[in-house]
């Protein structure tokens, strides 16, 4: 099985309605290019904007039953294509940074809210938002077949535990909406998460110069060597440039599954009985 993943590396509009219309148009372009899954950058509904202004946040957050979210469920069904739409989700007591994955029938597969919010005590960070409280892995029905999928959002990438939990829950593919500069170190984090967990990671970023972002959306397939020859190989399937566009990359799921069937990687020899300090809040 091979899946085509579209990175909707787009500059957002000025309001929710603009972003809905531009997002739907991009989904149509993705489908025209053969995509099975369309992935948006982080918090597309607001363009990753969240002023520390209660009135603005109330007006610009969207509920799960809103016109914005329903429209992407509808377009997923219409196009027979999975869509991972991102939003500033209306939530109490604080709003959330959320991705909703709809399958090709328009069914909600999961709603994941960013667990590791960027709360650095600054005036423009995510401290006005609420953090998610769990990681989810579900089977996604694509026209090519079923695949187990989960999500991280941007800063989640910097915590190895995020990808490890998703792997332990069975993920084969992690969809990662993003909104930051993807320079060599952050790209290396994604490569490392794919390598150590033997899974594919697809990350969609905003193009330059939106909010300091620089594009470079990527797909790492998680396969570090050729199972026939044993020769090492580059896991990077695709890396976009910094400009705006809809970019499609192909994931060889059969190759990944074959690799996972004969390579245990960091799973077989785990020593979880020694990992207790990871769950402690103090630094020794």
JONORUR-V583310 format. One record per helix or strand. SS is the DSSP state (H for helix, E for strand). FROM is the first residue (numbers start at 0). TO is the last residue. If there is no record, write none. Layout:
ss=<SS,SS>
from=<FROM,FROM>
to=<TO,TO>
This chain:
ss=<E,H,E,H,H,E,H,E,E,E,H,E,E,E,H,H,E,H,E,H,E,E,E,E,E,H,H,H>
from=<1,15,36,43,53,61,66,81,95,107,125,129,136,144,153,159,172,183,199,209,217,224,231,235,244,252,271,275>
to=<8,31,39,45,59,61,78,88,101,112,127,129,141,152,157,167,176,196,203,211,219,224,231,238,251,261,273,278>
